Amino acid sequence: MDIFDFLFQICAVGLGAFFGFWADSYREGLGEKKETVRILRLLREELQKNLTIMEVIRKNLYEFLYPSSHFSSTMFQAVSGRLHLVNDPNNTLLTKITRAYYNFDTFEKALQLFKDQMLTSLLVTNEKTRDDMAEHIKGLQQVMLSHVLQSEDGDDMITFTNDAISGIDGEIRRLDC
């Protein structure tokens, strides 16, 4: 066996190994892209459902008091450990998604306070105290509605959710080439 044949075989094995690793890495990258798109689509679907609920709240807060109409965060909780797959160098998209879900959680807590206040007011027998509580409940209702409704400065749940959905759509378009 001459030296050139030996060097050629070493180069062929080296190139074969290199292309094998490259192909495996490429395949793995495609798998991660598909997983990321799947996660983003699931989050988008859940955010869209929550946006629909916010439209119901905008029309009538009292319809939101029924347990079947509460915000969903199941998907976010299920995939939050996989969000590192989203290539978001400035964390803007992840911030938008997290902030939208934080707002849902905050609203749910305020809603529970609202329900508690309403139930307590039913038990109060003193008419003055009941009237004071009714005013307090009305004020709390206005605060909750203003948190959901679009405000001039854009600091509301609908804007945050729409921003998160737009960011998700952009990232899906970028990954789904």
JOKA-V813393 format. One record per residue. N is the residue number from 0. RES is the residue in three letters. OMEGA is omega as a letter, one per 40 degrees, with the letter a starting at -180 (NA if undefined). D_CENTER is the distance of its C-alpha to the mean C-alpha in Angstrom with 2 decimals. Layout:
N;RES;OMEGA;D_CENTER + N;RES;OMEGA;D_CENTER
This chain:
0;MET;a;64.17 + 1;ASP;a;64.11 + 2;ILE;a;61.75 + 3;PHE;i;60.11 + 4;ASP;i;59.23 + 5;PHE;i;57.77 + 6;LEU;i;55.65 + 7;PHE;i;54.49 + 8;GLN;i;53.35 + 9;ILE;i;51.50 + 10;CYS;a;49.76 + 11;ALA;i;48.90 + 12;VAL;i;47.43 + 13;GLY;i;45.51 + 14;LEU;i;44.11 + 15;GLY;i;43.31 + 16;ALA;i;41.40 + 17;PHE;a;39.56 + 18;PHE;i;38.54 + 19;GLY;i;37.61 + 20;PHE;i;35.22 + 21;TRP;a;33.88 + 22;ALA;i;33.31 + 23;ASP;i;31.59 + 24;SER;i;29.30 + 25;TYR;i;28.58 + 26;ARG;i;27.85 + 27;GLU;i;25.52 + 28;GLY;i;23.67 + 29;LEU;i;23.34 + 30;GLY;i;22.04 + 31;GLU;i;19.31 + 32;LYS;a;18.43 + 33;LYS;i;18.34 + 34;GLU;i;16.17 + 35;THR;i;13.64 + 36;VAL;i;13.78 + 37;ARG;i;13.51 + 38;ILE;a;10.34 + 39;LEU;i;8.75 + 40;ARG;i;10.42 + 41;LEU;i;9.26 + 42;LEU;i;5.49 + 43;ARG;i;7.10 + 44;GLU;a;9.37 + 45;GLU;i;7.42 + 46;LEU;i;5.92 + 47;GLN;i;9.59 + 48;LYS;i;10.99 + 49;ASN;i;9.65 + 50;LEU;i;11.07 + 51;THR;i;14.21 + 52;ILE;i;14.50 + 53;MET;i;14.43 + 54;GLU;i;17.25 + 55;VAL;i;19.13 + 56;ILE;i;18.86 + 57;ARG;a;20.17 + 58;LYS;a;23.14 + 59;ASN;a;23.86 + 60;LEU;a;22.22 + 61;TYR;i;24.54 + 62;GLU;a;23.10 + 63;PHE;a;19.92 + 64;LEU;i;22.19 + 65;TYR;a;22.48 + 66;PRO;a;20.52 + 67;SER;a;19.54 + 68;SER;a;17.46 + 69;HIS;i;14.98 + 70;PHE;i;11.23 + 71;SER;i;9.72 + 72;SER;a;7.64 + 73;THR;a;9.98 + 74;MET;i;8.28 + 75;PHE;i;5.86 + 76;GLN;a;9.31 + 77;ALA;a;11.15 + 78;VAL;a;9.89 + 79;SER;i;9.15 + 80;GLY;a;12.83 + 81;ARG;a;12.71 + 82;LEU;i;10.36 + 83;HIS;i;13.76 + 84;LEU;a;14.62 + 85;VAL;a;12.73 + 86;ASN;a;15.69 + 87;ASP;a;14.51 + 88;PRO;a;17.74 + 89;ASN;a;16.85 + 90;ASN;a;13.33 + 91;THR;a;12.41 + 92;LEU;i;9.47 + 93;LEU;i;8.15 + 94;THR;i;9.17 + 95;LYS;a;7.52 + 96;ILE;a;3.88 + 97;THR;a;5.68 + 98;ARG;i;7.70 + 99;ALA;a;5.87 + 100;TYR;i;5.35 + 101;TYR;i;8.80 + 102;ASN;i;10.11 + 103;PHE;a;9.56 + 104;ASP;i;11.37 + 105;THR;i;13.93 + 106;PHE;i;14.67 + 107;GLU;i;15.26 + 108;LYS;i;17.65 + 109;ALA;i;19.37 + 110;LEU;i;19.74 + 111;GLN;i;21.45 + 112;LEU;i;23.74 + 113;PHE;i;24.46 + 114;LYS;i;25.43 + 115;ASP;i;27.55 + 116;GLN;i;29.30 + 117;MET;i;30.06 + 118;LEU;i;31.49 + 119;THR;a;33.47 + 120;SER;i;34.91 + 121;LEU;a;36.28 + 122;LEU;a;38.22 + 123;VAL;a;39.77 + 124;THR;i;43.35 + 125;ASN;a;44.31 + 126;GLU;i;43.99 + 127;LYS;i;43.40 + 128;THR;i;40.66 + 129;ARG;i;39.06 + 130;ASP;i;39.25 + 131;ASP;i;37.73 + 132;MET;i;34.84 + 133;ALA;i;34.39 + 134;GLU;i;34.15 + 135;HIS;i;31.68 + 136;ILE;i;29.50 + 137;LYS;i;29.81 + 138;GLY;i;28.74 + 139;LEU;i;25.72 + 140;GLN;i;24.80 + 141;GLN;i;25.16 + 142;VAL;a;22.97 + 143;MET;a;20.16 + 144;LEU;i;20.65 + 145;SER;i;20.82 + 146;HIS;a;17.47 + 147;VAL;a;15.99 + 148;LEU;i;18.48 + 149;GLN;i;18.53 + 150;SER;a;20.79 + 151;GLU;a;22.96 + 152;ASP;i;21.29 + 153;GLY;a;17.80 + 154;ASP;a;16.61 + 155;ASP;a;14.86 + 156;MET;a;11.76 + 157;ILE;i;12.52 + 158;THR;i;12.96 + 159;PHE;a;9.82 + 160;THR;i;7.81 + 161;ASN;i;10.51 + 162;ASP;i;10.40 + 163;ALA;i;6.91 + 164;ILE;i;8.21 + 165;SER;i;11.48 + 166;GLY;i;10.56 + 167;ILE;i;9.16 + 168;ASP;i;12.37 + 169;GLY;a;14.46 + 170;GLU;i;13.54 + 171;ILE;i;14.20 + 172;ARG;a;17.42 + 173;ARG;a;18.41 + 174;LEU;a;18.08 + 175;ASP;a;19.48 + 176;CYS;NA;22.90
